[in-house]
């Protein structure tokens, strides 16, 4: 991953993180952003460090969630409806995420351990094979091209996608106080807030909203309501004002464990 971030890295550079040479996180963020407001692009002046994903919504203090903005842009209005709100909603990233690459590196090692007879196939070869077969760029078409097939008789029209779902929060305590609190919450009782079940429904149940075609997975509960998302993390709602959907308006299709499965049209497929 370090090589992908910095192709020139070598030697001790692998032992030196992003913050190496900086005394504080704020100093690093300001230097990284060239002391320039990333909203209005004005350099200098009174600069502030802004959380892209708000702390109140679970945003962290890591450098990937911090960005430089000036005091004129760092306003309540921008937090509520302006550019800062849009950044938060769109989950703007300062740097490219390497989460997918990390996962694939782990998966590759496991596959080669399980199937020692497997061989490497590089993207340049796959691109040529896919072009010969007249297939569009996508993960599933890459798999078809790699298989060695010589002719395509029927192209797929629907795709089955799988996604892992975390039912339980990792942390049982908080090292620092939440926004609005003066003391840290170091009691493991916080785990009791991880509601897994409510009124006959469980987390990650695949459900249908009555009197509509909307189908999705329960991602969380709030008393007699819940949050429903599709496999692309889009909220499915009844009212444009509220994300919550009443449990009384749901019909369970299937009960799932930690995996979500959804069949979609090929035209709706998104290349990640």
PEVENGI-V196738 format. One record per pair of residues at least 12 apart in sequence whose ideal C-beta (glycine too) atoms are under 6 Angstrom apart, sorted by the first residue. I is the first residue (numbers start at 1). J is the second residue. Records with the same first field share a line. If there is no record, write none. Layout:
BEGIN
I: J ; J
END
This chain:
BEGIN
1: 98
2: 14
18: 63
26: 49
29: 49 ; 66 ; 68
30: 68
33: 68
37: 69 ; 70 ; 73
38: 67 ; 68
39: 69 ; 73 ; 83
40: 73
42: 70
45: 70
46: 71
47: 68 ; 70
48: 69 ; 74
49: 66
50: 67 ; 69 ; 74
51: 65
52: 65 ; 67 ; 87 ; 92
53: 65 ; 88
54: 88
55: 179
56: 179
64: 94 ; 95
67: 94
121: 146
126: 142 ; 145 ; 146
129: 145
130: 145
133: 152
138: 271
157: 266
158: 263
159: 264 ; 266 ; 269
160: 263
161: 231 ; 262
162: 259 ; 261
163: 231 ; 260
164: 259
165: 204 ; 258 ; 260
167: 203
168: 194
169: 194
172: 188 ; 191
173: 186
195: 221
198: 221
199: 247
201: 218 ; 247
203: 218
204: 217 ; 256
205: 218 ; 252 ; 255
206: 253 ; 254
207: 250 ; 252
208: 251 ; 253
209: 249
210: 249
214: 236
216: 228 ; 229 ; 230 ; 236
217: 229 ; 260
222: 244
224: 247
225: 244 ; 246
226: 247
227: 243
228: 245
231: 260 ; 262
END
